[in-house]
């Protein structure tokens, strides 16, 4: 609160200069609290008063001069609130911001009876101007010991115009949701109330209902990659040790081209032994056949020797086939896909173990792994888009071919269903690129799309 000495020193100057200085301070104000304090306390530079009270329509008593935080529940504050509300409603012509002298004898009896208990004999009501064509924002009550000089009224009126403009400039625009939910004033007397369905809460409810029922595509994401559509898997034809690869990874091969070979030394030695045993059995058969010409008893041994010859011949044929299979050739034209050859050379493998694949680079499809929790009822021919990590802005489109019936355990320990989809158009991306696949199911309401996973989680813990 400004001291009387300070007010007197300010009032000793030219009133127009004081008005310009107040207007400058109002424009420099950073907050509404600062503006309210300036109006309540520094207006003494234009007119000396004992007490000032600021009242705003919709906000009530905004402040008192000389008090930082007035007690709004005190009897004085409650009486001032009733007085300002009466003056605001009793002076509709004050939209032009005309200063009104308060005649306490024309106040309602309840307000006039307590006037002498709170305020001196004279008072002014200064409406706070609103926007052009709008009613006043509120008003300022000034309690005076003496009647107001006529020369001070234009200055006070101009000061309220400047202050109200600064006050409105600090009015931040409402957020869209605040403007949507703001309270609608009651219709004036004689005006037709809005139709029930046109009321704002009803419109908001209808808009929310339409929003939750808005149909959207039910989608699910799954890890996916580009794989060969019809890959020829080359497996180990026998137990042994791989000796050397004749091709490199991602090398183009032709049908019948040598891919790799096993260590042939063990098989070759066993094949030589089998051939020597076959030759020995054949020589023994010839000797017994010659003896049988002179000794009929030797004819009984010919059948046994003949059996041993067939056994040795079958063993030699089997080992010869194993020797030929130790040199593995490509079953088709394509590209050989496998790991580093040095990881395989010298490594023992078992029959049936996968060594490499021969694929056609032009026959590519998408393989995805659908998590068990996202196993949606996808129709045949559903659309799948693969967003590769290398080119996320250029998705690869495909059509669902099949979904496996049984879930398979993944390397990370989770279970998922294998999904295969054929490409809708050829792609230049190579086999093996990974990304995220988005599968699209049917149309569902937006509410179901949002609450599907939360409801599934809650349902697991409810025995209903």
MODAUR-V731927 format. One record per residue. N is the residue number from 1. RES is the residue in one small letter. OMEGA is omega in whole degrees, -180 to 180 (none if undefined). Layout:
[[N/RES/OMEGA] [N/RES/OMEGA]]
This chain:
[[1/x/-179] [2/x/-180] [3/x/178] [4/x/179] [5/x/179] [6/x/179] [7/x/-179] [8/x/180] [9/x/177] [10/x/-178] [11/x/-180] [12/x/-178] [13/x/179] [14/x/-179] [15/x/178] [16/x/177] [17/x/178] [18/x/179] [19/x/178] [20/x/179] [21/x/177] [22/x/179] [23/x/178] [24/x/179] [25/x/179] [26/x/179] [27/x/180] [28/x/-178] [29/x/-177] [30/x/-177] [31/x/178] [32/x/177] [33/x/178] [34/x/178] [35/x/180] [36/x/178] [37/x/180] [38/x/-179] [39/x/-174] [40/x/-171] [41/x/-175] [42/x/175] [43/x/176] [44/x/179] [45/x/177] [46/x/-179] [47/x/180] [48/x/178] [49/x/-180] [50/x/-175] [51/x/176] [52/x/179] [53/x/179] [54/x/-180] [55/x/-179] [56/x/180] [57/x/-179] [58/x/-180] [59/x/180] [60/x/-178] [61/x/-175] [62/x/179] [63/x/178] [64/x/178] [65/x/179] [66/x/-179] [67/x/-180] [68/x/-178] [69/x/-179] [70/x/176] [71/x/-175] [72/x/179] [73/x/179] [74/x/180] [75/x/-180] [76/x/180] [77/x/179] [78/x/178] [79/x/178] [80/x/-180] [81/x/178] [82/x/-180] [83/x/-178] [84/x/179] [85/x/179] [86/x/-179] [87/x/179] [88/x/-179] [89/x/-177] [90/x/-177] [91/x/179] [92/x/179] [93/x/-180] [94/x/174] [95/x/177] [96/x/178] [97/x/177] [98/x/179] [99/x/-176] [100/x/173] [101/x/-176] [102/x/174] [103/x/-174] [104/x/179] [105/x/179] [106/x/178] [107/x/173] [108/x/-176] [109/x/-178] [110/x/179] [111/x/-178] [112/x/-178] [113/x/-177] [114/x/-177] [115/x/-177] [116/x/179] [117/x/-172] [118/x/-170] [119/x/174] [120/x/-170] [121/x/-175] [122/x/178] [123/x/178] [124/x/173] [125/x/-178] [126/x/179] [127/x/175] [128/x/-174] [129/x/173] [130/x/177] [131/x/-178] [132/x/179] [133/x/-179] [134/x/178] [135/x/179] [136/x/178] [137/x/-177] [138/x/180] [139/x/179] [140/x/177] [141/x/177] [142/x/177] [143/x/-173] [144/x/173] [145/x/-178] [146/x/177] [147/x/-178] [148/x/176] [149/x/-179] [150/x/-178] [151/x/-178] [152/x/-175] [153/x/178] [154/x/179] [155/x/178] [156/x/180] [157/x/178] [158/x/178] [159/x/178] [160/x/177] [161/x/-180] [162/x/-177] [163/x/-180] [164/x/177] [165/x/178] [166/x/179] [167/x/180] [168/x/180] [169/x/177] [170/x/180] [171/x/180] [172/x/176] [173/x/180] [174/x/170] [175/x/-175] [176/x/-179] [177/x/175] [178/x/178] [179/x/-179] [180/x/-175] [181/x/-177] [182/x/-177] [183/x/178] [184/x/179] [185/x/179] [186/x/-179] [187/x/179] [188/x/-179] [189/x/-180] [190/x/-179] [191/x/-179] [192/x/-180] [193/x/-179] [194/x/177] [195/x/-174] [196/x/-177] [197/x/178] [198/x/180] [199/x/-173] [200/x/179] [201/x/179] [202/x/179] [203/x/178] [204/x/179] [205/x/178] [206/x/179] [207/x/178] [208/x/179] [209/x/178] [210/x/-178] [211/x/-178] [212/x/178] [213/x/-180] [214/x/-179] [215/x/177] [216/x/178] [217/x/177] [218/x/-176] [219/x/177] [220/x/-180] [221/x/-179] [222/x/175] [223/x/-176] [224/x/178] [225/x/176] [226/x/-180] [227/x/178] [228/x/-178] [229/x/-178] [230/x/-176] [231/x/174] [232/x/-177] [233/x/178] [234/x/-179] [235/x/-180] [236/x/-179] [237/x/-177] [238/x/174] [239/x/-180] [240/x/-178] [241/x/178] [242/x/-177] [243/x/-174] [244/x/174] [245/x/177] [246/x/-180] [247/x/178] [248/x/178] [249/x/178] [250/x/178] [251/x/176] [252/x/-179] [253/x/178] [254/x/-179] [255/x/-180] [256/x/179] [257/x/-179] [258/x/180] [259/x/179] [260/x/179] [261/x/177] [262/x/173] [263/x/-172] [264/x/-174] [265/x/-179] [266/x/-179] [267/x/-180] [268/x/180] [269/x/178] [270/x/178] [271/x/177] [272/x/179] [273/x/-179] [274/x/179] [275/x/177] [276/x/178] [277/x/177] [278/x/179] [279/x/180] [280/x/180] [281/x/178] [282/x/179] [283/x/179] [284/x/180] [285/x/180] [286/x/180] [287/x/-179] [288/x/179] [289/x/179] [290/x/180] [291/x/-177] [292/x/178] [293/x/-178] [294/x/-177] [295/x/-179] [296/x/-179] [297/x/-179] [298/x/-179] [299/x/180] [300/x/-179] [301/x/-176] [302/x/-178] [303/x/-179] [304/x/180] [305/x/178] [306/x/177] [307/x/179] [308/x/179] [309/x/179] [310/x/178] [311/x/179] [312/x/179] [313/x/178] [314/x/179] [315/x/179] [316/x/178] [317/x/178] [318/x/-179] [319/x/177] [320/x/177] [321/x/177] [322/x/179] [323/x/178] [324/x/-180] [325/x/177] [326/x/176] [327/x/-171] [328/x/180] [329/x/-179] [330/x/180] [331/x/-177] [332/x/174] [333/x/179] [334/x/-179] [335/x/179] [336/x/-179] [337/x/177] [338/x/-178] [339/x/-180] [340/x/-180] [341/x/-179] [342/x/177] [343/x/-178] [344/x/-176] [345/x/-177] [346/x/-178] [347/x/178] [348/x/179] [349/x/180] [350/x/-179] [351/x/180] [352/x/180] [353/x/-178] [354/x/-179] [355/x/-178] [356/x/177] [357/x/174] [358/x/-173] [359/x/173] [360/x/-176] [361/x/-179] [362/x/178] [363/x/-174] [364/x/174] [365/x/-176] [366/x/173] [367/x/-180] [368/x/180] [369/x/-176] [370/x/179] [371/x/-178] [372/x/-180] [373/x/-179] [374/x/-178] [375/x/-180] [376/x/175] [377/x/-178] [378/x/-180] [379/x/177] [380/x/-178] [381/x/178] [382/x/-177] [383/x/176] [384/x/176] [385/x/-180] [386/x/177] [387/x/-177] [388/x/178] [389/x/-179] [390/x/-179] [391/x/-176] [392/x/-178] [393/x/-179] [394/x/-176] [395/x/176] [396/x/-178] [397/x/-179] [398/x/180] [399/x/-177] [400/x/179] [401/x/176] [402/x/173] [403/x/-179] [404/x/180] [405/x/-176] [406/x/177] [407/x/-178] [408/x/178] [409/x/-180] [410/x/179] [411/x/-180] [412/x/178] [413/x/180] [414/x/178] [415/x/-178] [416/x/178] [417/x/178] [418/x/180] [419/x/176] [420/x/-179] [421/x/179] [422/x/-178] [423/x/177] [424/x/-179] [425/x/178] [426/x/180] [427/x/178] [428/x/180] [429/x/-177] [430/x/178] [431/x/178] [432/x/178] [433/x/-175] [434/x/179] [435/x/-179] [436/x/179] [437/x/177] [438/x/-180] [439/x/-177] [440/x/176] [441/x/-178] [442/x/-180] [443/x/179] [444/x/175] [445/x/-180] [446/x/179] [447/x/178] [448/x/-180] [449/x/-178] [450/x/-172] [451/x/-176] [452/x/-178] [453/x/177] [454/x/178] [455/x/179] [456/x/179] [457/x/180] [458/x/-178] [459/x/-179] [460/x/-177] [461/x/179] [462/x/-180] [463/x/178] [464/x/none]]
